[in-house]
Amino acid sequence: MGYTAIEKVLSRTASRLGARAGEVVYPVPDLIMIHDGIVQSSKVMLDKIGIHRLSTPEKVIMVSDHDVLYGSAKAAERGAFNRKAARDWKVGHFFDAGEGGHGHIFPMEDGRVLPGMFYFDNDTHATNAGAVGAFGMRLGLEITSVLATGTTWIEIPQSIRIFLRGLLQPGVQARDIGFYLSRLIKSCTLPINLDNRVVEFAGDLEQFGLGERVALCSSPTEMRAAGVFVPPSEKILKYCNSKAKTSFAPVFSDDDAEFESQHEINISNLQPQIALPGGVGNSVDISEAVGTRVDHAFIGSCGSGMYEDLLTTASILKGRRVASEVRLFIVPGSQRSMRKLVEDGLMQIFVEAGAMVLPPGCGPCNDAVVGPLASGESSISTATNSNTGRFGARDARLYLGSPLTVAASAVAGHIVDPRSVAADEALANMKTAAYG
C-alpha cells in the first residue's frame, strides 16, 4: 500500500520511514513561523522559565502581518516589543510591517515555502502552504515549545481526497469552490468530517494558477481541516524553482495511497457562491442573495490576497466607480504585489475607482483592527470567515464572496452576480502571467 503526500512529508521530517496516519511523531520542521500577535506571550513564557535562546533561530520566520497599521498606543508598544524580541532571539528571518506582507502569502511568492516542505505555525491558515504542495501545521500557543526545543509531537492526520471535475465557467472562481464545498459538508450532502484531516485536491487542477490554489486552501481551514494539499503542477514547480531560496523535493501521493475517503465534485456548472452571515458553511447560490445592500467591502486576506486576485479586482473596477454609499478596502498580500500594483497601473485604477488601498497584511480580516463596521451595516468581502462580530459590531451582517463578486457588488452598492458585469479582458487575461 502506498503513502499519501502528508505521510511522506512527516515521515521525512520525523526520520520515521514508512510512518502512517494515526501514528505519533516528532517532526523536525523545515521552518517555524510565528506571527506578531503571539510573539509577546511566547517570549514572556520562555523568559519566565529561563529560556532565552531559541533552539533553531535560523529556521524562524517572524512576521508582522496582523497589526500593520498601529491604531493604538498598545499596538505600537507590541510592535516595539516584537522588534526587540527578534534581536534578542537572533531570529533568522524577521519581516516587520512594510517588509514582507501576509505570512501565509509572501513566503510562497519569494521561495521560502516550497513544495515538499513542512513547517509549524501558530496561525490556523498555515494550510495555505498546500497551494505549492507544502504542509504547514497550526499549533497556536504551543509554537512556544517548538521555539524552545525545535519540535513537538503530533499525530499524523488522515487525508481525504476530493476530485474536482470539469472547468469553471467565466465569472466563477476558486473561492466559490471552497464555499460550495463547505456548504456540502455542513449540510451532510458530502458526509465527511474535516476535523484534524488533510484535504487533498485532485482532478482537473491544471486550470488553477498559484492564486487560485491559495483560494482552494481557505475554506477547508474554516471547516477545521488540519491541512490542505494541492499537488504542484509543472507550472507551479517551474515558478518555485525560479524563486527557491534552498533546494526542495516535491512530494505526491502514490496511486495506491490509503485515503480515509475519496469524493468527487463536478464544478462545470457551479454558480458564484455567497457565504451568508455565520460561517463559510452557510453558502448559497448567488441568486439567493442578489440585491442585498452593501455598506462595506474588502478584498484581500490569506484567502484572496494574491496578485491574481488584485488583477481580477482591477478588471471589474477599471472605468467604474465604487458606489457612493460603499467604502471598499483593498489589501495586497505582499510587498511584491504592492510594487506590481504601481508598475502595472492597477494602483491608478483602484484610486480612480474610489477604493482605499491598505498596506500588505491581514487588513480588516484581523478582527477589523482597521476598517470596522458600524451597528446595522452590511459587508461583502473575501475575508476568511463571516463569523458574528468579526468586523466590529455584532449586529453587522457579513457576507463572503469571490474577488469578482465583491468588486462587482462594491460598484453596484448591493450584491450582484459578477457574470452580469463585463470585466476588462486585457486585465483579466493578465493573470496567466502573474507568477511567471
Steps between C-alpha positions, in 0.01 A plus 500: 500500500634841401525819700322836495700816441455601864623162625810546284570852624467405866692174458794701365494771765450251784766262367241223517503320168155364422308693767124478455198716582407461865858453621655750742822656374738783590565672167791741470357784290676664209372834628326644807267795447371731772272799444503834678200447727654212694866601524467680832315221679752245368802699611358580842428130550851392398666777701306389806654152489848626415511420129655794318633325189301336226582145399539578129475878451619467140175319413269757658292738289345776711235699316319826575180459301198513732560847644675698228335840556533578870160635604586536867791558737466136610552379145808719458645366826439144384683574175797642692504190724503273195793681342703462819398133526626438146837648597524318833403167344725559196210405276624388160222661295318801648249682280364807675207708376574623149762233429333174403124504513260223595685204651274252323575656161840661447716201612352301210557788259865550588609137520515440875206258520554239231351170378560209737581725798351474847471783750335579832302824536299652780225607258214296356552597137839335477293269280569745214833322455308225324467732199860417404489142627646570846346427840463760774350399836344734751600467867363814664689592815671158492733659244689617810621147575620462140694825528669362811560138397476489121204261484191364672286190464216476251274226375533454124161606364283292271462632145174539309529527122253719310497484121391819324347410163436743216600857420372809676274727297596866446411705806547206739820478705687263728360669812155399376613136504604535863169651602309230313709224658436645847128508424501134397682402818281702737181364343645145516447469125868411502530272806849588620652644815801723438599529866876430514497368142687616193301575185692396190360635176529303177338493157489788254754723677699630201254788467614645833794736539675575828244755618210267429675216683538729801125568480429125500685475833288759682154355568603147613704674770183665631339153509777387740731329252854453634640555155432529129720353227490584130746289295735747329466529125794543262426875489505523880824304518656722234400809696633359829828400334543857376454644850638229730727614784602138562473159336172313523343170403129498409284214627191338355262238632552154358233363269421232757521727806246435773259791547237512771248566223484631143233719340419681175353845440391612153588869472410551133155639583592668830341841556666787686449449873426728792579398857224643716569638849616241752766303314619362168269200533201735462562533129234534231483562127537871441145528366377462861691809615480736200376846601631492858621847600876552539661771716849355524716284273843348543722309257807332648578253783699178474209355301498759219800729539716374213594715203262303280217609731603863460500462122151355520392795712652752261328336202164591658593843639667636187289785366250471787446663841426338832143588604488820706353319802769228500852513641727248327829387654760319290787329681784343299647185649863603458740785439573333166137541401493859622794586275336330203181698559699812421707348219200349319267799544255329734553752777370776275193290415425447870549865590286625211228253600491640853648196676732527800822298476643394836852370574568129437383272779173371644312830481141495630511117519693537826182561700466841333784676681465718188187550293230393751124511450246706689187353655249383240738518203560227242829388351604280212860387497756234420584458870562149626172476691174682572471424871292735712693803624808442285480849350396689811132547582336168587180590316689581179428251221802341336488336157786331317560469127771463240711804398285534186179500702629744762632746242180494295286539812707794625430680173128417506445581869335162551585137436498420128586201287847579360404334173271797437793743508741514207864468603791663319633209294857627482530510878311177551737319266811635674454252786664223299827691516463621859751248633719453197 
